Every structure is written in structure tokens, then in C-alpha cells.
Amino acid sequence: MTRLHRLLPWLLPWLLAGCLLATPVLASPLTNPRWDQLDSEQQTVMAPLAAEWDRYAPEKKKNLLAIVPEYRSLDPAGRLRLQSKLKSWSDLTLEQRQQIRNNWKTLQGLPPAEREKAIQRLKQSQPKPQASG
């Protein structure tokens, strides 16, 4: 019996334990990833936010990255729509974003019937997209 064969029964459990313990660390997402730490799919989805990404808070990054698995299931038109919304948001000033957040909180505080009426008024006041052709 070679020395390796004698060591294997003793060494194998330690190697397996090391692999099992290391896997979650390697597979766990970074808590505050920089843009250059995102994988190519994450960068593709978050491309409209690339210029600001490294300034975002860790919780915001986490919430944004939660979109990536949903993005995979969208059709091409849905993907374009999502990225367009991300781009529109990134183009807003901090004041505009804060106003939208405040409006959202106010809307959520309304009784359901009033909230629905307010949403309908907003939809009617938005310009209709022009049909291309």
C-alpha cells in the first residue's frame, strides 16, 4: 500500500469539509460590489446605471441586482423596456428622484379607491407613445 493510500482515509474527510465550507464563501454575492466586480450579465442588465453604480449604497445595489434573474425571463421588448426605465431613472436629478419617492409614499398612503383614481389620472396625463411606421 502506498503512502497516499494510507493517508487518503484520513485526508479525504478534511478535503471534503474544506470544499463544503469554502463553497458558500465563493458562491455568496458580494455585499457591495464595484462595477468591475459584476459579471457580464449583471453589467449588461445594469448598463444604464454604470456611471453611477459605484456611488450606490450596498442595499440599493442588492435590490437592483435582484432584477437580473427576472431580466432573463423577459422577451426582447421587455428587456428594452426595463433598461429604458433604468436609463430614465439614472437621468433624473437627485431632487427629481426624491420627489418621485415622496409622491410614491403619498400614493401608498391613500385608501385603495383614491389610489386607483390617482393612478388613472397619472396614466391619462402622460403623453401617449407615437406609433412608428
Backbone torsions as a table, in degrees:
resi	resn	phi	psi	omega
1	MET	NA	131.7	-179.5
2	THR	-78.0	165.5	-179.3
3	ARG	-61.4	-38.2	179.1
4	LEU	-61.6	-41.5	178.9
5	HIS	-63.5	-33.9	178.3
6	ARG	-74.0	-34.5	-178.7
7	LEU	-80.8	-25.8	-174.7
8	LEU	-55.3	-47.6	179.6
9	PRO	-60.4	-31.7	179.5
10	TRP	-82.7	-37.1	-174.8
11	LEU	-80.7	-33.8	-175.5
12	LEU	-57.5	-48.1	179.0
13	PRO	-60.0	-36.1	179.1
14	TRP	-69.1	-39.3	177.6
15	LEU	-64.8	-44.2	178.5
16	LEU	-63.8	-43.4	178.8
17	ALA	-61.6	-42.1	178.2
18	GLY	-61.7	-41.2	178.5
19	CYS	-66.0	-43.2	-179.5
20	LEU	-65.6	-39.8	179.8
21	LEU	-73.0	-31.9	-178.0
22	ALA	-77.9	-29.3	-175.2
23	THR	-57.6	-49.8	-179.6
24	PRO	-61.6	-34.8	179.6
25	VAL	-66.1	-43.8	-179.5
26	LEU	-70.7	-34.9	-175.8
27	ALA	-87.4	-14.4	-176.6
28	SER	-72.9	141.3	179.9
29	PRO	-71.0	152.6	176.5
30	LEU	-68.6	145.2	-177.6
31	THR	-78.0	-25.4	-179.6
32	ASN	-145.8	66.9	-173.9
33	PRO	-69.4	137.6	170.9
34	ARG	-76.0	165.0	-179.2
35	TRP	-56.2	-42.7	-177.3
36	ASP	-72.1	-6.3	176.8
37	GLN	-96.2	-6.8	177.4
38	LEU	-76.3	147.6	176.3
39	ASP	-76.3	172.3	-173.5
40	SER	-62.4	-37.3	179.0
41	GLU	-65.9	-44.3	178.5
42	GLN	-61.6	-41.6	178.6
43	GLN	-65.2	-37.4	178.4
44	THR	-62.4	-47.6	-177.9
45	VAL	-67.1	-42.6	-175.1
46	MET	-90.1	8.2	-176.5
47	ALA	-48.7	-40.7	179.9
48	PRO	-62.6	-17.2	-177.5
49	LEU	-105.1	6.7	-173.1
50	ALA	-55.1	-42.9	-175.6
51	ALA	-65.1	-27.8	-177.3
52	GLU	-104.6	-10.7	-168.9
53	TRP	-48.1	-48.9	-173.7
54	ASP	-69.0	-12.4	177.1
55	ARG	-90.3	-12.5	-178.1
56	TYR	-70.3	150.2	175.7
57	ALA	-70.9	153.1	-179.6
58	PRO	-54.1	-41.1	-178.2
59	GLU	-65.7	-38.7	178.6
60	LYS	-65.0	-42.3	177.8
61	LYS	-60.6	-43.3	179.9
62	LYS	-60.1	-45.8	-179.9
63	ASN	-64.3	-40.9	178.8
64	LEU	-66.3	-42.1	-179.5
65	LEU	-66.9	-20.4	176.5
66	ALA	-66.3	-17.0	178.1
67	ILE	-72.5	-28.1	-171.6
68	VAL	-55.8	-48.7	179.0
69	PRO	-62.5	-34.5	177.9
70	GLU	-68.4	-36.0	179.8
71	TYR	-57.6	-39.1	-179.0
72	ARG	-57.7	-34.2	-174.6
73	SER	-87.0	-5.0	-179.5
74	LEU	-80.3	150.0	172.9
75	ASP	-76.3	169.5	-177.1
76	PRO	-54.7	-39.2	179.2
77	ALA	-65.7	-39.3	177.8
78	GLY	-66.0	-37.1	177.7
79	ARG	-64.9	-43.7	178.1
80	LEU	-62.9	-41.1	179.7
81	ARG	-61.9	-45.7	-179.9
82	LEU	-62.1	-46.5	-179.4
83	GLN	-67.4	-32.3	176.1
84	SER	-64.5	-41.2	178.0
85	LYS	-65.9	-41.4	176.6
86	LEU	-61.7	-41.7	179.7
87	LYS	-65.2	-44.9	179.0
88	SER	-59.1	-42.8	179.7
89	TRP	-64.3	-42.8	-177.5
90	SER	-68.2	-23.4	179.4
91	ASP	-79.7	-14.6	-179.3
92	LEU	-74.2	152.1	174.2
93	THR	-76.6	166.2	177.2
94	LEU	-59.8	-39.0	179.6
95	GLU	-64.9	-41.8	178.7
96	GLN	-64.0	-41.2	179.0
97	ARG	-63.3	-42.7	-179.6
98	GLN	-64.6	-38.7	178.1
99	GLN	-63.1	-41.5	178.2
100	ILE	-63.4	-42.5	178.3
101	ARG	-62.1	-42.9	179.2
102	ASN	-63.5	-43.0	177.7
103	ASN	-61.3	-40.5	179.5
104	TRP	-62.5	-44.4	178.8
105	LYS	-61.9	-42.4	178.5
106	THR	-62.2	-45.1	179.5
107	LEU	-59.8	-42.5	-179.2
108	GLN	-67.8	-22.9	179.9
109	GLY	-82.8	-10.3	-179.7
110	LEU	-76.3	152.0	171.6
111	PRO	-60.9	151.5	-174.9
112	PRO	-51.0	-42.8	-178.1
113	ALA	-65.7	-43.5	178.6
114	GLU	-66.4	-39.1	178.9
115	ARG	-60.2	-45.1	-179.8
116	GLU	-62.4	-41.6	177.6
117	LYS	-62.7	-42.9	-179.9
118	ALA	-63.1	-41.6	178.6
119	ILE	-63.2	-42.2	178.7
120	GLN	-63.1	-41.3	177.7
121	ARG	-62.3	-41.1	178.7
122	LEU	-63.5	-43.7	-179.8
123	LYS	-62.3	-39.8	-179.4
124	GLN	-70.8	-29.7	-177.1
125	SER	-82.7	-14.9	179.8
126	GLN	-78.7	140.9	178.7
127	PRO	-65.4	142.1	178.6
128	LYS	-77.9	138.4	177.1
129	PRO	-65.7	140.9	178.8
130	GLN	-77.4	136.3	175.8
131	ALA	-73.3	132.1	178.0
132	SER	-94.2	145.9	179.3
133	GLY	179.1	NA	NA
